[in-house]
Amino acid sequence: MRTWAVSGVGCGVLLLALVGCRKAPEPAIRTYSPPAEPFAPSANSGNAYDGYVLAGRAAAALPTRITSASNPVGRARQELLSALGPMLSKVATSSKLPCKVKYVPTKPFSLSSEAQGWALIGRALALQIQSAVREKNYGLALEHYSVAMRFGMDLTGSDVLVAGLGLTIVNNARAALASGLDGMGAGQLQQVVATTKGALDRRPAFELLLKNERESMNQSIDMVQAEVEQIRKLKDDEREKRLEAFQARLGSTGREAMLPLTKVFDSPNELRSIFDGMSREADAQIELAAQRATKSTADRGEWPESESQGKPWGRLSNMFFGTFDGYQRLETATLARCRLLAVYSSALAIVKAQRIAPARLDECPEWARTDPYSGKPFIYWASGNVFKVYSVGADLQDDGGKTDDSFSIPDVTLEVPGQ
């Protein structure tokens, strides 16, 4: 047997050689979003949000055969409402409790299972309102409307994606109820006003949405960062293949957005600088959204172009963080129509009781008179027992109440034909 003997000097030379060949350690990757524990809802927490999550997860677990139709009719509608019955009851009960959102960020471009279920539940609530209105059971329609309004508004305490879902639930419920307003009595119309105000008063503070959305932005940065680290570990064809797959996941502008990173794949410090730039841009977008939140559309003006345009992180930031402009547009439209609903219902209640429309807008609830687009009172006129109320809309021009099939352009009106 051959043995190898290595002198102490030889050992030292070998060790120095190995150390000299070793690459310097790469900078540690910064984690922008610390790991979050999954939310475990409790049925007896006393918090509406726990009930919402339980109901949402149960709804999401239903067979797609039942839930896939976007506008079910006849037997399909009955089957959907029957399957969602326990979840609808859970949401109705929970919506009477105080709500504190327990936010856990999800992966970019994805909804949690409960949020997918919430979309189904919101759709079912609108169907219930439609059915009750069609049967002229306005008391039942108001019960469903009250649940939908509280539920939808509570969800606006999450991030932008889920808050937008909440506003969509509110809008669909209001539109479903609006077609039945003319058939309601004065007392029921006043109940519409009170229910709408209660839901708007229940809205979580906008600062909570900003905090949660900032966490969501961090998830986006970490997702890109983690994928880049995996790509960097690969060689040649394997690296190119995974890079192309990731760019495709990012959409049509994925290649352009990733180009600045691909140029510095072998420079960890430069990559870190790009991700830090994304984080600074996220802070800037949050600050801007906060500044614009309390302003009317007229005072906001257009959403300004980001200062990160042209920077290595500019396209990625725009891809992941460009959500607030669209959300605030949706929020403004929702607020306008909810206030219009209150004014319309209040004026119609007076017509029902006194057989004459209020002569002036100031006879309607003060909290509902301001157009969030213009920052001024809604346009209102009345003659005898006929009245009209509308918003000037996003173009800030009074077009005499003219609107389209969506009741949005050029003026914004309540979803009542002829109004």
N, C-alpha and C positions, 0 to 999 in steps of 0.2 A: 504494500500500500504506500502510495506517495503522500508525504505530508508537506504542508506549506508552512514555512516559518517566516513571520514578518517582524522585522525589528521595530523598536519604538519609533525610530526616525522615519522608517517607511510608513508606519501607521499615520504619523503626523502629516507627511507629504500627501498621502492618499486622502486624508480628511480635508486638507486645504483645497485639494483639487475638486473634491465633491462640492464643497461650499462655494467655490468660485464659479462652478457651472450652474448652480441653482439660480433660478430667476428670483428677483426681488418679489416679496409678497405683494399682491395687488391690494389696493385700498378696499377696505370693507364696504360692502354695499349698504347704503343707508336704507332703513325701512321707514317709509313715510307713513304707513298705516299699520300700527301694531295689531297683532292677531286679536280678533274679537271672539268671545265665546258665543256660540249659538244661543238664540233666545229660547228659553223654555217657558211657555205660557202656562199659567195656572187658571183653572176654571173658577177659583174662588178668590181671586186676587183683589176684587173690587175695582179693577182697572179695565175700562172698556177695551183697551188695546189687546189684552190677553184673549178676550172673547173673539175679537176680530181675527186674531192670528189662528186660533183654533178653528173658527168657521172657514177661514180662507184655505187653510191646509186641507180640510175635509172636502171643500168644494173642488180644489185642484186635483184631488184623488179620484173624482168621479170619472166614469168611462167617457172617452172622447166621442163615442157614438151618441151620447146624450148632450154633450156640451159644445160640439163643434159648429152647429148652425149659428150663423151671425144674427139671423132674424127669424127664429122659429115661429111657426104658425100651427094652428090646429093641434093635432095630437102631439107633435114634437114640442110645442110650447108647454102643454100640460105635463108632459114627461119631464121636461127640464125643471119646471117649477116644483113638481112633486119631489124630484131627486134633491133639489136644493132646499126643500122645506125646513129641515132641521137647522141648516146653516143660516137661513133667513131668520128663523126664530132666535138663534143665538145672537145674530147681529142686532136684531130689534131689542132684545133684552140688554145687551151690552151697551148700546148707544145711549141708554138712560143713565149710565155711569160716567163719572169723570174719566177723561182719557189722557194718558201720558204715554207717548210713543216710546217704545224701547228699541231704539234704532240699532240695527246691525247692517253694515254695508254689504252689498252684493257685488259680484263680479261685473265689470263694465258691460253695458248693453244687455243686461239680463234682469229679469224679474224673479224675485223669490217665489217659492211655491205658493205662499199665502197671498202674494200680490196677484198671481195668476188667478187664484180663487176669488179674490176681491173683485176682479173684473167681471167674473161670472155672476157674482152676487149683485153687483151694481146693475148689470144688464137685467137680471131677474126682477130687481126692485122697480125698474122702469116699466117692465112688462106688467107687473102687478098694478102699477098706477094706471097704465093704459086700459087694462081690463076693467078696473073699478070705474074709471071715467066713462068708458063705453057703456057700462051697465047703470050709469048715473048714481052709483053708490059713492057719493062725494066724501062721506065721512071716512070710508075705508081708504079712498084715494089719499086723503089727507094724512091718515095714519102711516101709510107706506111712504108718502112724501117726507114726513117728519123723520122717519128712520133714515131714508136715503140722504137727506140733507145733513143730519148729524154725523152719519158714517163718512160721507164724502169729505166734509170739512175736517173731521178728525184726522183723516189720512194726509192732510196738507202739512202735518207736523213731521213728515218723513223727509226724504230727499226729493229732488225735482221730479224724477221719474214717477215715483209713487204719488207725490202731491198732484201731478198732472192727471193721474188716474182718478184721484179723489175729486178734482174739479170736473172731470168728465162724468163721473157718477152724479154730481150735483146738477150739471147741465142737462143730462138725459132725464133726470127726475123732474126738473122744472119744466122742460119741454113737454113731457108727458102730461103733467098737471095742467099746463096752460090751456090746452084745448077744452078743458072742462070748466074754466072759470065762469063763463057766461051762464052756465046752468046752476051755479051755486047761489045760496042765499047770502044775505048781508053778513050774518054771523060767521058762516064758513069762510067768507072772503077775509074777514078780519082775522080769522084763525090762520089763513095763509100768510098774512102780514106778520103775525106774531111768531109763527114757526120759522119764517125766513129770517127774521131778525135774531131769533134765538140761535139759529145755526151760524149766522155770520158772527155773532158775539162769541160763539164757541171756538172760532178759528184759533189754532195755536199761533203763538207769536212768530213772525217771519224770521226772527233771529234763530229760532230752532231749526227751521228749514236750512238756513245758511250754514249752521254748524254741521248738520248732517250731510249736506251736499259737499262741504269741504272734506269730510271723511270719505265720501264717495270719490272725490277727485284724487285723494291719496291712493285709493284702491287702483285707480286707472294708472297712476304713475308707477306703482309697484308692479302692476301686471305687465306693462311694457318693459320695465327694468328686468323683471324675472325672465321674460322671454328673450331679451337681448343677451342675458347671461348664458342662457341655454344655447343660443345660436353661436355665441363666441367660442364655446367649448368644442364645436364641431369643425371639421376640416373640409375644404373645397366643396365637392358636390353635395355632401350632406348639409353643410352650412347653407349653401345657396337654396337647396330644396326647402329647408325649414323656414328660411327667410321669406321665400316666395309664398309659402303657405300662410305665414303670419300676416304679410302684407295683404293677401287676399281677404283674410278675416277682418282687416281694418276697412275694407271697402275700396271704392274706385280711386280714392286719393291715398291709399295706403303706401304705395311705392314712393310717392313724392314726400309723404310725411316721414318715412323712415330713412330717406336718403342721407340726411345729415348725420344720423347715427351710424349708418353703414360705413361712412367715410372715416370714422374714428373708432371702429370696433376694437382695434388693438391698443387703444389709449384709454384705460379706465378713468383717468382723471378728467379727460374731456367728456367722456360719457356722463360722469358724475355731474359735471358742470351743466350738461343739457337737462338732466333730471332736476337739478336744483332750479334751473330756469323755469321748468314746467311748474314747480312748486310755487315760485314767486308769481307766476302768471295766475295760478289758481287763487292765491291771496288777492291779487288785483281784481279778479272777476268777482270774488265775494264782496270786496269793499265797494265795487261799483254797483252791484245789485242792491246792497244795503242803502246806498245813497239814493237810488232811483225808486226804492220801494214805496215811499210815502208821497211820491209826486204823481200828478195826473199825466196822461199821455202828452198833453200840450207842453207841460213843463219838462218832461223827460227828453223829448226830441228823439232822434235815432240813436240806437245803441252805438257808441263810438268804436272805431276800429282799434283793435288791441295793439299795444305798443310792442308786443312780441312778434308781430308780423315781420317776416324777413329774418328773424332769429332762428337758430337751429331747432329750437323747440316750438316754433310758431305754429306749424301745421298740426303737430300732435296736440298742442294745447287747444287749438280751435276744434279739433275732432272730438276731444273729450270734455271740454269745458264750455263749449258754445251753446249752452242750454238755457241760460237765464232769460235771454231776449224772448225766446218762444214761450217760456213759462209765464213771464210777466204779461205778454200779450193775451195768453189764455186767461190769466187771472183777472185782467182788466175787463175782458169780455164777459167773464162769469159774474164779476161784481156788478157790471152795468146791468145785466139782465136780471139778476136777483133784486136789485133796487127797482128796476122797471116793473118787475112782478109785484113788488110791494106797493108801488104807486098806483099801478093799474088796478090791483085788487082793492086798495083803499078807495079809489075814485069810484069803482064799480059798486062797492058796498054802499056808498052814498047815493048813487043812482037808484039802487034797489030799494033803499030806505026812504028817499026823499023825491024820487022821480026827476031829479035834476042833477047834472054833473057839477062837481065843485068848479067854481069860476077860476080859481087860481091854484097853482101847484102848492102854495103854502098851506092849503087845507089838507094836504097829505102828510104822512109822517116825515118829520124833519130829517131823520137819519137816512132816508132813502131818496132825497131830492137831488143830490149832487151827481152829475155825470162824471164818472172817473176818467173819461176821455178828455173832456174840456176843462174839468175842474169848476164848471159853472152849473147852474140848475139845468135839469133836463128840459127839452123843448116841450111845452104843454099848451094846448088850447082846448076850449070847450064851447059848445053851443047847445043849449037845451039839455037833453039827456045824452048827448054825444060828446065824446072827448077823445083826445089823442095825445100820447106821450111817447117820446123816443129820444135816443142818443144821437149825437152828431157822428159818432163812430171814429175810426182811426184816422180818416182824412180831415177831421175837425171842421168839416163843412156842413152847414144845415141844408139838406136837400129835400126839405119838406116832408120827411118821413118815408121817402122812397127807399125801398130795400129789395133784396133778391129772395130767391127761394130759401136761402139759409138765414134770412132775417139779419144779415150782417153788412151788406154793401149796397149803397154807400152809407146809409144810416143804419143804426142798430135798433131793432125793435124787439119787443117780446114776441114769443113764438105763437102769435095769435093772428090768423089771417085777417087782413083788413086793418090791422092796427099799425 
